[in-house]
Amino acid sequence: MTVRDIRKEKKITQQYLANKLFVSQKLVSGWETGNREPSVLIIPKLAKILSCSIEELVLAIIETKRGCENGKVHS
């Protein structure tokens, strides 16, 4: 499961997430495509908003990054 998958499963938009975290929608998009990674300061807040554990979120970040490296990026 990727970061995008978790967000979509919770029916949360990128813009909603960006607003809650005080970041840009473009940054959230970067997390979902694997081009960027959330900072260690954002991860606990992001996990709380997405109603998942920090461990689940970190695994999703790794999976997202792995997909990016293998050319399997969601658009």
C-alpha positions as CSV (number, residue, x, y, z in Angstrom):
1,M,0.0,0.0,0.0
2,T,1.3,3.4,-0.9
3,V,0.8,6.8,0.6
4,R,-1.7,7.6,-2.1
5,D,-3.6,4.4,-1.4
6,I,-3.9,5.2,2.2
7,R,-5.2,8.7,1.5
8,K,-7.6,7.5,-1.1
9,E,-8.9,4.8,1.2
10,K,-9.7,7.4,3.8
11,K,-11.4,9.6,1.1
12,I,-9.2,12.5,1.8
13,T,-8.0,15.0,-0.9
14,Q,-4.5,16.1,-1.3
15,Q,-5.7,19.7,-0.7
16,Y,-7.4,18.8,2.6
17,L,-4.2,17.0,3.7
18,A,-2.1,20.0,2.7
19,N,-4.3,22.4,4.6
20,K,-4.2,20.3,7.7
21,L,-0.4,20.1,7.6
22,F,0.2,23.7,6.5
23,V,2.1,22.5,3.4
24,S,1.4,22.9,-0.3
25,Q,-0.7,20.5,-2.3
26,K,2.3,20.1,-4.6
27,L,4.3,18.8,-1.7
28,V,1.7,16.2,-0.9
29,S,1.7,15.2,-4.5
30,G,5.5,14.8,-4.3
31,W,5.1,12.4,-1.4
32,E,2.6,10.4,-3.4
33,T,4.8,10.1,-6.4
34,G,7.9,9.3,-4.5
35,N,9.7,12.4,-5.6
36,R,9.7,13.8,-2.0
37,E,9.4,12.3,1.5
38,P,7.6,13.8,4.4
39,S,9.9,15.1,7.2
40,V,10.2,13.3,10.5
41,L,8.3,16.1,12.0
42,I,5.4,15.7,9.7
43,I,5.1,11.9,9.8
44,P,3.3,11.7,13.2
45,K,0.8,14.4,12.2
46,L,0.3,12.8,8.8
47,A,-0.3,9.4,10.4
48,K,-2.9,10.9,12.7
49,I,-4.8,12.6,9.9
50,L,-4.7,9.4,7.8
51,S,-5.8,7.3,10.9
52,C,-2.9,4.9,10.5
53,S,0.1,4.0,12.6
54,I,3.5,5.6,12.1
55,E,4.8,2.2,11.2
56,E,2.1,1.7,8.5
57,L,2.9,5.2,7.1
58,V,6.6,4.6,7.0
59,L,6.1,1.3,5.2
60,A,3.8,3.1,2.7
61,I,6.5,5.8,2.2
62,I,9.0,3.0,1.4
63,E,6.5,1.3,-0.9
64,T,5.8,4.6,-2.7
65,K,9.6,5.2,-3.1
66,R,10.1,1.6,-4.4
67,G,7.3,2.1,-6.9
68,C,8.9,5.3,-8.1
69,E,12.2,3.7,-8.6
70,N,10.6,0.9,-10.6
71,G,8.7,3.3,-12.8
72,K,5.3,2.6,-11.2
73,V,4.2,6.1,-10.3
74,H,0.5,6.9,-9.9
75,S,-0.6,10.0,-11.7
